Amino acid sequence: MHHFIRIAAWMTICLLFVQCRSAHNEPQYPVDVLPQAPQYSDPSQWYITSRNAVADVFYITSTETGDYTLAGGTVCHYADTRNDSTRGPILGEMQGVDALIGGSLNFYSPYYRQCSLQTFASDSLVQARLPIATDDVRRSFKYYLDQLNDGRPFVLAGFSQGAMIMLQLMKEMDNATYSRMIAAYAIGVTISQETLDACPSIVPARGADDTGVTVCYNSVRDPSCAMPGWTRSAVAINPVNWRTDATPATLITEPSPLIPLSQQHRDTLTVTLDPASGLLLVDGYTGTDYIQPLIGKEGNYHSREIWLYRDCLRDNIALRTAHYLSH
């Protein structure tokens, strides 16, 4: 039950924070108004759970920040990793995801100057702002490898904006680092054929226990519900039956992290991968509180990508880790 409380708090804070910030129109002020860069030798710039495990999860958070106004009226489009008002929702996600999928592994997650949700209304804004967030995570990952990892194998995981950044890290990954990567979970993004062809470290997962591979999926009611630009992925797998064909799987789970489990009826979902689009088609979902502010649409289950499959992901991370360690 403790994991439900954490994930519910994360989602509630995220929605309230973004909704109260969403009144600002893009763009009002220069995009180069930046909070102070995080320094990863500072423990306050990390969320870490040490379980004395032989392997780690390195997790990159999704978008928990909306545009906000600084003293003097300037609008900032990036999280301030030293300010409680922007740290709070990010910490909620870190704690929630750790509780849901961390299992018995050590869990490392850096604070970074993530882009605001409003950024993702425009491709040009993403191109202008995402490099700031990416560079922070790049520096954090290097610090993790040099100072915190101690040579252990690791799982990479990122959700939404975090998954976009994770893919860039994989493009830059050297062979020695890749050899210690158990698997990468790129949740809530698409991976183009161009990216796949250009990045040897991105190897599509083909089953439940292969290692050195990338897991990717996006959940929708039907293909018309995909968000613009997220309609085709060259890497996709069903996280329920771990197949890459159209074999359907049954998943029985609560639809919402925002409602006490005792007050919910479980949904019986049929989850089917559409190999043509790389989208995960979900039938039988009854939730009504899932639509992302600003960028979401009805029938797109982006905000539920970890919650719905939490048990599948946690068990699969443990399975791939055991398989990696056995070789």
Phi and psi in degrees as a GROMACS rama.xvg file:
@    title "Ramachandran Plot"
@    xaxis  label "Phi"
@    yaxis  label "Psi"
@TYPE xy
-62.234  -32.2775  HIS-2
-69.6888  -33.1988  HIS-3
-63.4937  -43.3124  PHE-4
-60.4444  -43.4786  ILE-5
-65.785  -45.4163  ARG-6
-69.8116  -34.2603  ILE-7
-64.7047  -41.911  ALA-8
-62.9327  -42.1972  ALA-9
-58.1337  -51.2117  TRP-10
-67.2023  -40.4948  MET-11
-63.6212  -47.0589  THR-12
-60.9951  -42.2859  ILE-13
-59.1214  -49.1491  CYS-14
-65.323  -45.2494  LEU-15
-64.8001  -41.3306  LEU-16
-64.2409  -47.0349  PHE-17
-68.3395  -40.665  VAL-18
-63.4164  -38.2829  GLN-19
-75.626  -17.0465  CYS-20
-96.9479  -7.66214  ARG-21
-78.7861  -0.497339  SER-22
-72.2543  -17.8363  ALA-23
-74.7982  139.287  HIS-24
-95.0522  149.982  ASN-25
-95.8806  145.644  GLU-26
-94.0883  144.202  PRO-27
-103.723  -30.9361  GLN-28
-136.447  163.426  TYR-29
-56.7988  145.752  PRO-30
-80.4586  -1.2534  VAL-31
-98.0617  19.0121  ASP-32
-81.9684  105.254  VAL-33
-116.413  138.468  LEU-34
-66.161  166.914  PRO-35
-60.7763  138.595  GLN-36
-66.4285  137.266  ALA-37
-69.2476  145.363  PRO-38
-112.029  120.911  GLN-39
-84.5904  -0.574783  TYR-40
-77.8672  -9.49253  SER-41
-89.0715  115.338  ASP-42
-58.1998  -23.8197  PRO-43
-69.0423  -11.7023  SER-44
-94.0962  14.7657  GLN-45
-133.404  151.108  TRP-46
-111.316  120.551  TYR-47
-132.792  131.053  ILE-48
-118.686  113.44  THR-49
-95.7939  122.83  SER-50
-115.875  15.9907  ARG-51
54.3283  37.176  ASN-52
-89.3533  165.035  ALA-53
-90.3902  0.368011  VAL-54
-147.887  159.98  ALA-55
-122.743  160.407  ASP-56
-111.444  128.756  VAL-57
-109.72  111.261  PHE-58
-114.263  133.396  TYR-59
-110.742  119.925  ILE-60
-69.4866  160.574  THR-61
-85.2938  -170.519  SER-62
-78.8314  111.48  THR-63
-117.061  12.3132  GLU-64
-122.785  134.962  THR-65
-109.572  164.211  GLY-66
-54.6502  142.047  ASP-67
-143.498  156.906  TYR-68
-98.5328  128.359  THR-69
-85.8866  169.242  LEU-70
-57.8841  132.741  ALA-71
96.008  -6.41106  GLY-72
97.1659  -3.03676  GLY-73
-73.0391  136.349  THR-74
-90.7628  131.293  VAL-75
-106.411  138.453  CYS-76
-108.038  13.407  HIS-77
-134.03  148.332  TYR-78
-66.0633  141.336  ALA-79
-97.375  112.653  ASP-80
-74.4632  -1.33394  THR-81
-113.679  2.29071  ARG-82
-109.25  126.199  ASN-83
-59.6443  -30.6848  ASP-84
-66.9292  -30.7158  SER-85
-97.9919  -26.7132  THR-86
-68.6767  -34.9916  ARG-87
-56.1193  -54.3057  GLY-88
-62.7017  -35.0424  PRO-89
-65.5024  -44.5716  ILE-90
-60.4035  -40.3167  LEU-91
-57.61  -42.0935  GLY-92
-67.1366  -44.1227  GLU-93
-56.2275  -49.2632  MET-94
-64.189  -41.9194  GLN-95
-65.1016  -46.6677  GLY-96
-68.4104  -38.9213  VAL-97
-57.5219  -46.5775  ASP-98
-65.5542  -33.9532  ALA-99
-80.6611  -40.5257  LEU-100
-127.896  -8.04264  ILE-101
-64.3519  -31.3977  GLY-102
58.4148  -129.022  GLY-103
-99.5198  6.02693  SER-104
-88.0096  156.43  LEU-105
-65.4493  148.049  ASN-106
-129.043  123.468  PHE-107
-124.008  129.734  TYR-108
-144.928  122.808  SER-109
-88.8491  143.52  PRO-110
-72.4471  143.551  TYR-111
-150.849  163.427  TYR-112
-79.7571  70.3698  ARG-113
-64.2707  150.59  GLN-114
-72.2989  150.551  CYS-115
-69.4891  158.926  SER-116
-59.3741  -35.3531  LEU-117
-60.6898  -25.1162  GLN-118
-56.9225  -34.6865  THR-119
-84.5404  7.89807  PHE-120
-80.8951  -8.39511  ALA-121
-145.067  128.676  SER-122
-61.4119  -36.6169  ASP-123
-67.1278  -36.5587  SER-124
-67.3774  -39.1693  LEU-125
-60.5557  -46.02  VAL-126
-63.2937  -33.2997  GLN-127
-78.292  -35.0907  ALA-128
-102.363  -31.9758  ARG-129
-60.5831  -31.711  LEU-130
-57.7695  -31.8934  PRO-131
-63.7324  -49.3224  ILE-132
-62.7582  -42.5135  ALA-133
-62.4771  -41.432  THR-134
-65.5895  -37.6975  ASP-135
-58.9519  -48.9724  ASP-136
-67.5352  -37.001  VAL-137
-56.4943  -45.8755  ARG-138
-66.7056  -36.8632  ARG-139
-67.7833  -38.7288  SER-140
-66.7574  -40.3479  PHE-141
-62.8601  -43.3377  LYS-142
-63.0162  -41.776  TYR-143
-58.5482  -48.0893  TYR-144
-65.0101  -40.304  LEU-145
-79.0485  -34.6182  ASP-146
-119.604  -22.6653  GLN-147
-116.107  -27.6972  LEU-148
-78.8153  -33.7389  ASN-149
57.1311  33.9824  ASP-150
80.9122  6.86816  GLY-151
-76.1755  151.27  ARG-152
-67.3816  157.593  PRO-153
-144.948  155.169  PHE-154
-103.664  130.041  VAL-155
-93.612  139.51  LEU-156
-148.803  141.399  ALA-157
-151.264  147.855  GLY-158
-121.437  127.473  PHE-159
59.4668  -118.363  SER-160
-54.0623  -39.4512  GLN-161
-62.3385  -35.3895  GLY-162
-71.2033  -37.1111  ALA-163
-57.8376  -44.7237  MET-164
-68.031  -39.8462  ILE-165
-58.5269  -40.6104  MET-166
-63.4543  -35.3124  LEU-167
-66.5585  -40.0024  GLN-168
-59.584  -38.676  LEU-169
-69.4191  -33.2112  MET-170
-62.1802  -31.3588  LYS-171
-96.3901  -1.12465  GLU-172
-72.7209  132.893  MET-173
-83.7958  168.786  ASP-174
-65.0508  -36.702  ASN-175
-64.553  -40.2795  ALA-176
-69.2915  -44.3487  THR-177
-59.324  -34.2459  TYR-178
-64.8856  -20.8277  SER-179
-97.1788  -3.36595  ARG-180
-81.3166  114.123  MET-181
-65.9996  -48.4267  ILE-182
-170.098  163.659  ALA-183
-123.596  134.971  ALA-184
-113.78  102.214  TYR-185
-97.8043  93.1563  ALA-186
-99.0781  127.061  ILE-187
76.3714  32.1424  GLY-188
-138.265  170.521  VAL-189
-113.024  151.836  THR-190
-119.006  117.001  ILE-191
-74.0093  160.179  SER-192
-62.7198  -35.0011  GLN-193
-62.2132  -44.4974  GLU-194
-64.2736  -42.7622  THR-195
-61.3026  -44.2274  LEU-196
-66.4704  -30.3676  ASP-197
-89.7013  -7.07144  ALA-198
-128.03  100.273  CYS-199
-61.8452  -22.9491  PRO-200
-77.3032  -14.3307  SER-201
-94.461  102.736  ILE-202
-117.297  116.938  VAL-203
-60.4515  134.27  PRO-204
-65.3452  139.02  ALA-205
-116.867  -9.1631  ARG-206
-159.92  -164.193  GLY-207
-85.9451  -21.6219  ALA-208
-130.271  11.2798  ASP-209
-71.5325  153.514  ASP-210
-122.212  163.932  THR-211
70.5841  18.7095  GLY-212
-113.084  167.782  VAL-213
-115.032  127.91  THR-214
-97.845  131.074  VAL-215
-144.745  138.721  CYS-216
-160.365  156.445  TYR-217
-140.355  127.98  ASN-218
-100.389  130.63  SER-219
-143.376  160.419  VAL-220
-69.6346  -44.3273  ARG-221
-154.25  165.964  ASP-222
-56.4967  -27.9793  PRO-223
-67.719  -13.2327  SER-224
-90.8522  -1.25711  CYS-225
-65.6148  143.088  ALA-226
-70.8098  151.704  MET-227
-53.2301  131.62  PRO-228
83.9677  -3.66617  GLY-229
-115.143  39.9242  TRP-230
-102.887  -6.18439  THR-231
-150.02  124.856  ARG-232
-127.263  131.486  SER-233
-78.7388  -11.2872  ALA-234
-124.751  120.691  VAL-235
-160.285  143.201  ALA-236
-149.412  152.163  ILE-237
-83.2519  116.793  ASN-238
-78.9  4.12388  PRO-239
-96.8407  -49.9179  VAL-240
-108.11  -1.78583  ASN-241
55.1955  45.4187  TRP-242
-116.259  155.933  ARG-243
-109.915  8.96659  THR-244
-106.431  -168.933  ASP-245
-91.8405  20.9351  ALA-246
-66.6346  120.032  THR-247
-72.9911  154.98  PRO-248
-130.319  151.357  ALA-249
-103.732  130.818  THR-250
-129.32  123.373  LEU-251
-108.867  116.997  ILE-252
-159.906  162.073  THR-253
-72.0987  139.924  GLU-254
-78.3184  -21.2516  PRO-255
-133.258  135.343  SER-256
-84.4542  -1.94938  PRO-257
-97.9031  -6.41058  LEU-258
-119.844  135.841  ILE-259
-51.3612  138.154  PRO-260
-57.5487  -34.4735  LEU-261
-67.5905  -16.5087  SER-262
-100.739  6.57433  GLN-263
-112.319  145.341  GLN-264
-90.9266  136.785  HIS-265
-69.9848  139.849  ARG-266
-85.3336  141.624  ASP-267
-102.246  103.894  THR-268
-99.0126  142.365  LEU-269
-104.751  119.019  THR-270
-114.557  119.063  VAL-271
-131.643  128.569  THR-272
-80.1916  132.645  LEU-273
-95.6402  100.338  ASP-274
-60.0687  -27.4065  PRO-275
-66.9792  -39.4059  ALA-276
-103.466  -18.6961  SER-277
76.4257  11.2804  GLY-278
-91.8836  149.395  LEU-279
-97.0596  115.962  LEU-280
-94.0692  122.988  LEU-281
-116.091  120.788  VAL-282
-114.892  137.004  ASP-283
100.736  7.36675  GLY-284
-79.3308  130.912  TYR-285
-110.237  -2.28618  THR-286
-61.6262  149.359  GLY-287
-124.812  2.00725  THR-288
-117.212  33.0589  ASP-289
-106.007  -10.6935  TYR-290
-74.2932  127.397  ILE-291
-63.2128  137.938  GLN-292
-61.1887  145.276  PRO-293
69.6092  -52.5848  LEU-294
-106.74  -9.6808  ILE-295
-80.3182  168.423  GLY-296
-148.117  157.209  LYS-297
-62.9417  133.234  GLU-298
88.1683  -0.448179  GLY-299
-106.457  120.902  ASN-300
-101.043  35.7266  TYR-301
-56.091  -42.1049  HIS-302
-70.8586  -8.89361  SER-303
-109.468  10.583  ARG-304
-63.314  -29.8677  GLU-305
-93.5397  -43.6064  ILE-306
-57.6046  -50.3851  TRP-307
-62.4009  -38.2306  LEU-308
-105.764  20.2208  TYR-309
-57.0739  -45.1866  ARG-310
-68.2656  -38.9803  ASP-311
-62.0208  -44.3653  CYS-312
-67.2078  -46.4464  LEU-313
-60.3977  -45.8384  ARG-314
-67.1075  -35.7335  ASP-315
-71.6201  -37.9924  ASN-316
-60.3315  -42.6063  ILE-317
-63.9794  -41.2066  ALA-318
-65.3612  -48.0128  LEU-319
-65.2575  -36.6453  ARG-320
-63.5577  -45.0997  THR-321
-62.3238  -40.1125  ALA-322
-65.2139  -42.6395  HIS-323
-61.0567  -45.9288  TYR-324
-70.1463  -20.7483  LEU-325
-81.9989  -6.37674  SER-326
